Amino acid sequence: MIKNVNHTNKKDFETLLNNFWKGASLADCKKDASTTGQFLYYINGKAVGLLTCSIKKEYVPGCNTGKVAYLEGLYILPEYRRQGFATKLVEQFEKWAQKHSCKEMASDIEIDNDISLQFHNKMGFEIVEKTIHLKKIFKEN
């Protein structure tokens, strides 16, 4: 069963969230966009997966509209993977995106995450760009 995240299940969401984004909170998932969505997948009362998403109005690589539904994060507990729960969460995300009048969906993954790439491909996503992010730390004077 999929539920929207609210004050009653916020703790379940944040517990799962910290399995892949250490120290992250529900507030962190909501801070960078005016419209966000968070969903939990429950089995017999236990939260086993989550999806967090947003609507991006700025440039999104490969997209042509000014309003793109963005899959920010998807996580399923290891013992519940490959049972269709991630697919059901993405299908819920698609409904959410259409309800918000989006015509496109986008996502990003780590460049070496082949399992995630296979899943995204299965869900109809296509690669539009590959990038490597770099940084430089200034020396103190």
N, C-alpha and C positions, 0 to 999 in steps of 0.2 A: 504494500500500500504506500502510495506517495502522499506526503503531506507538505504543505507550505511551512516554512520556518517562521515561528513567532515566539513570543516570550515563554510559552509553555514548553517548547522543545529546543530552545536556544542552546541549552547545555549539551544535548545530544549532538547538535550540529557542530558546536565548537570542539567537542571531544573528537569527532571524526576529522574535522578540519585540521586539527593539530597533528594528525598522522602524516600529513604531507605538506602543510604550511606551518611549521613550528612557530608557536607564539601568536598565531593569527586568531582573530575574533570575528564575530558576526559584523561588528562595526567596521572592521577592516574591509569586509566584502562589500559594504555599502558606501564607503567613503569617496570613491572615485567616479561615481555616476549618479545621476539623479533618479534613474530607474534601474532597479536591480531585482533579481529573484533568487530565492534560495529554496531548495527542495531536499527532503529527506526520504529515503526508501526504508520502510519498516517491514520486518518479518516477525510475526508473533510478538509485537511490542518492542522489538530491538531495532535500533537504527543501524543499518548495515551499509548505507551509501548516501552520498550527497552530491548535489550539483549546485553550483552558484553561477549566476549569469548577470549580464547587464545589457543595457542599450547604449551603444556608442554612437555619438553624432559627429565625431571627428573622423579623420581618415583612417580606414581599416584596409590593410593591403589586400588587393584583389577584389575589393567590393566597389560597387558603382552607385550605391544609394547613400544618403546622408543619415540613415537610421539603420544600424546593423545590430542584430541580436548576437551577443558575444558570450561564448561558453568560457567562463573564467576558470572554473575548476570542477573536476569530476573525480570522485574517489569512492571505491567499494572496498570494504574490508577483504583482506586476502582470501579468507575461507569462503567468501560468497561470490568470488569472481567467476566469470564464464558461465553464469546462470541466467543471463539476460537482464539483470537489474540495471546495469549501465545503459543498456538500450532503452529500457522503459523510462529512465530519467531523461535521456536525450529526447525521446518522443514527447515527454512532458514539457521540456524546454522548447521544442518546436511549436507546441500549442500555445505556450506562453508568448513566444515571439510573434506568432500570427495574431494573437489577441492584442498585441501592442503595435500592430500594423507594420511589422518588419517584413521586408521582401527577401532579405539575405541573412544568413547566419555565418559566423566565423569563429575561429578558435586558434590557439597556438599550442605547440608542444615543444618539449626539449628536442634538440636535433637528433639525439641518439635514442629516443624512446620509440623503438620499433613497434612495441605492443600497442601503444597509444595511436601511432600512425595507422596501423592495421584497423583498429577500431574506428577511427575517424573516417577512413576510406569506406569501411562497411556501412557507416551511417550517412554516406553521400558527400562527405567533405572532400575537397581536392586541394592539393598543394598549389599555392599561388606564389610563394616566395620562400626562400631560405636565407636567413641572416645569421650573422655572428655578432653579438654585442661585445664591445670592448670598453675598457675604462683605463684611466690614468690617474694616479694619486699624485697630487702636487707635493713636492718636498717643502718642508717648513723652512722659512727663512730665518 
